């Protein structure tokens, strides 16, 4: 079935194309009854004006873009938060992943160049590899790169969350605590390793670099590092993983090696994605307010697009420990 055009609407409503344009865009010059008749036909035919054509006329599209490297659990929760924040606004949401270029540094800049000015009025970048962007539209970054942030940013308190996770394991009696790190290029990963080290220090435990491996925040890339940790002659009795996907990989690898969770190995994650509470055993983790991250970024971006100064240009949200079934005192304690 062909997509209805503005000419189809005009013919069905018995008005000119110019009148349809005025009714759709809420302009003056037509009576309320005529505008309502046109809008009824618009609804009946399912007509939608072209975003590109609209942006060429008004230089505004009414669309906010969310740029993600991949549609994994973390970014999906972010999108839910952005969508909820935009629910009563005049903005629509466009989720975009540059699949052909997302593995290369700076893919966000190329995506912004492609989208800005024609499809979106502002953008939210999730875990971007860059923290500066020369663009005509306002941009907010969530969980940004390690460099100096020239953009407004929203992130969780990764340092405090990592301390909570490690202290929880120490309080259970663990002394050999492994760390499955995230992406080295992200501030969150660096902060979580720093929090892990601080908690060890405050607990009187010497940091052992042999107990640290890099999982890159992905389940598939965390399996081999998990095997390496569990293959150590004096393996850890507990592991803090920098995100839930890495923690899930650790639990899978441990189970395949015949270890019982949490009797033989305690595991703590970070994020509290939906899968964390659904797995068996349910994952003890650090809950970061992922949907609130998205909502906060959306509110900040809306203010910037309106020409206003947000109350805070760099927002850090609190985290908290969620105790479930993957942590317990070590069997030898």
Buried (B, 14 or more C-beta within 10 A) or exposed (E): EEEBBBEBBBEBBEBEEEBBBBBBEEEEEBEEEBBEBBBEBBEEBEBEBEBEEBBEEEEEBBBBBBBBBBEBBBBBBBBBBBBBBBEEEEBEBBBBBBEEBBEEEEBBBBBBEBBBBEBBBBBBBBBBBBBBBEBEBBBBBBBBBBEEBBBBBBBBBBBBBBBBBBBBBBEBBBBBBBBBBBBEBBBBBBBBBBBBBBBBEEBEBEEBEEBBBBBBBBBEBBBEBBBBBBEEEEBBBBBBBBBBBBBBBBBBBBEEBEBEBBEBBBBBBBBBBEBBEEBEBBBBBBBBBBBBBBBBBBBBBBBBBEEEEBEEBBBBBEBBBBEBBBBBBBEEE
